[in-house]
């Protein structure tokens, strides 16, 4: 016989507690514990069975490693963050804000693959009529694609076992519920158990499964963090709600590189891949303007040119520090380095920093470009239009090299940039055609060279 046990589960990390607390004892999040009813088996069911077969051991040298066969989605910008395509038996979790285009992208990909591969689309949030209307609006020839509107996990598992599709979409994981648990759909225990059973089935029969996940206000996936550990790949949709451009970034990939980026444009016919994403992040100024610097950031294996804009103005009251797309903590550090090692003070100035196009830059190679944009705005002296800047700035005022500097320079030269202000350690052994490189070792030297070339 089974017995019922009530515990309080954290919605952020999935940790359980026998009683309610205001703060999770594991992750420290506040007001995230909710009461859940869990079904636990009897002690006799968990007793060790000496007649059960043991686990089989295999030597690592006896295992034959082979290259994984990729299943292309038909969308090049979708295949890039996936590592080149889907893998049989792989489970991919896609998160993003409501209305950003998760269902649209998956419907486009599945409609294209349904002509050559067996597919299944299971929706728990929309009716069949709503999905059919979207397919007609996007002009998708998906009449033969199997569609199921179901939230009962056991019925979906039966469909997957019966159809045995090569690719399946579950939209979304928060709507599913299993009869093995008595908690409500969307709870921590339901989301975790449903994801675990779908992953187990995907590995058994080799079905590539997409799971759509909701996000919370801070942009993280709703539900326990253990959900990200269950799946093989985690993709996040990023983008400004007021812009038509969308970024699909890989945060975890067991079959490929992480931090790969796919760039899309939302049109009337759905999401279209952008072949030259650097053009999105560069503003077109009619003339040279102060406070603008162009850097080359590395997103996975793809170099992207991004414009960094800075506005420095006299503070009326307490000075403000505001960043969009960059780390605000790092801005405070860069201003301190600029004052200490270059003699340029901004303690009585408001400093605003923005990465154009809604992209989020996480690597420290943006330090030098941010400082050059701040100095340009403060002195009202614009940087040359054909100048590109990148490099990491240390607390001692040194300028450290950025990884893959040669690839960054080649990408800048391909887009028409003729001059680069970079760390001296990144100077190429062979000159890049059409590119003049200026190497600097310290922040005061970089400011001095900036005054010479501007």
Secondary structure, DSSP 8 states (H G I E B T S, - for coil): --EEEEEEEETTT--EESS--SB-TTT--BS-EEEEEEEE--TGGGS--TTS-------GGGS------EE--S-HHHHHHHTSSEETT-EEEEE--TTSSHHHHHHHHHHHHTTTS-EEEEESSS-HHHHHHHHHHTT---TTS-EEE--BHHHHHHHHHHH--SEEEEE-GGG-B-TT--S-TTSHHHHHHHHHHHHHHHHHHT-EEEEEE-B-TTSSBSS-THHHHHSSEEEEEE--TTSSEEEEEEEEETTS-SS-EEEEEEETTEEEE-S-GGGGG----SS--TTEEEEEEEETTEEEEEEEEEEEEE-SSS--EEEESS-HHHHHHHHHHHHHHH----TTEEEEEEETTS----SGGGHHHHHHHHHHHHHT----TTEEE--EE-TTSBEE--TTHHHHHHHHHHTT--EEEEEGGG--SS--TT-EEEEESBHHHHHHHHHHH-
